[in-house]
Amino acid sequence: MLENKKENRYERLYAQFLDLTSVTENPVSRMATMAALLHHKMDYFFWVGFYLLRDGELLVGPYQGPLACQLLKKDTGVCWAGINQGRSIVVPDVHAFPGHIACDSRSNSEIVVPLTDAGNKIIGVLDADSRDFNSFDEIDAGWLEKMCALIYEKPQ
């Protein structure tokens, strides 16, 4: 997708997400809404959802797409890398990523964005996969970080 087109689409999605979630402070509702928006509005998002930390384990949360891995092996794969490094990670080719966890063999590129609670503590990640190589970039990372910041924000 061309950079300008991608920026414009994210601007619209961001505004739509703000509008849809202004009626609730429930983070699970907001995660489910974000996953649905991204899955249905971004044509290169094959799978998108959240993995949440619970008692030291990374478990699947709200998502859209094919069946997901329920539990991700500790300190392995892109999701754990995003948590352990405390930053977004863009992977152009998941097959070249050491320890990649293949929940669906059709995925070829991935982006992971840390999810923080109201106290700025990492509690999980937003994870998106694409069937295409090189689907995600810094534009995706920037906008997904902005959207994830809204999960625990109080409505205006």
N, C-alpha and C positions, 0 to 999 in steps of 0.2 A: 504494500500500500504506500502511496506517495506520502511524504512527510506532511505536507500541508493538509491533505485529506485526512490523515490520521489525527493530526492536531484538532481539526474541526470536529471530527467524530467524537474524540474524547471530551472536547468542550461541551458538546450536546449531552453526552452520557453523564458527565459530572453534574450538569444542571438537572437532568432528569433524576439522577440518583438523589440529589439534595431534595428535590420536590417529593419524590416517593417516600423517602425516609423521614421527612419532617414530622410525621405524626407519631413516631415511636422512638424511644431510647433503647429498645431491645437490640443488643448486638447480634443475636442470632438471626432476627428478622432482617436486619440490615445486611448481614453476610449473605443470606439467601437471595435477597433482592439484587445485590451486587453480582453474585454469580449468574443469576438469570439474565440480567442486563448484558453483561459481557459476553455470555455464551450466545445470546440471540442477536446481538448487535455488532459483534466483531467477528467477521466471517472466518478469520484465521484461528480463532480460539476453538480448538477441538474439545478440550476439557478445561474447566475452570472451577476452582473451589478453594476451600480453606482446610488446612490441617492445623489442629489445635493441640497445644501442650496440656496434658493432664497427667499429673503425678509422674513427670519425667518421660512420658511417652507421647508420641506424635500421632494423633488419631484424626481420621477424616471427619470433617464438619460439613456444613452445607456446600453442595456442589451441583454442577450441571455437566452432563456428558455421559460417556460410558461408565461402567462400574469402576469404582476406585479401590485402591489398596486401603484396607481398613486401618492398618497400623504400619508405620514406616520404621524400619530398623534404625536404632539409635545411631546417631553420628554418621549416617550413610546417605548419600544422594544429595540432590539439589536443595530440597526443603530443609534438611538439617544444616546444610552449608549456609543457607540464608539466616537461620537462627544462630548458629555458632559464630558467624562472622558479623551478624547484626546489620546486614545490608542487603539490598536487592541484588539478585544475580540473574544475568541474562546468559542463557546457554544456546548458542547457535546450532549445535549438534549434540544432542544428549548422548549419542553413542560414543562420543569422545570424552565425556565427563566421567572421571574416576568414581566408581561406586554408584553410578546412576541406577535408580530403582525403576524398572520398567513395569508400571502398572498396566500399560497398554502398549503393545509393540508398534502400534501405528504412530505413536508420538515421536517426533524428530527434533523439535526445539522446545525450549521451556523458559519461563520466567518465574521467579519467586520473589515475593515482596514481604518482608517482615510485618507482622500485625502487632501493634502495641495497644495496651489498655489505657485507661484514663491516667494512670500513673507512669506512663511511658515505659512499661515493662513488656518485653516481647512475650506474647502469649500464643503465637502461632505464625502461620504464613498464608498469604494468598498465593496460589499456585496456578499457573496456566500453561497448557501444552498446545502445540500445534502439530499438524501432520506434516507441515512444510519445514524445511530447514531455514534458519536465519529469519524467522518470523518476527522476533521481538528485538527491541532496541531501547535506547535511552528515552525515547518519547514514551513508549509503553511504561517504562520504569517510573518516570516522573509522574505521569498521570495516575498510574495505579497506586503509587505512594500517596498522592493527594486524596484519592478515593478511600484508601484504607484508613487514612487519618480521620475520616468521617464516621467510622464504625462506632467509636466510643464518644463522639462529640455530642453534646446536648443540643437538642433542636432549638432553633432561634424563635 
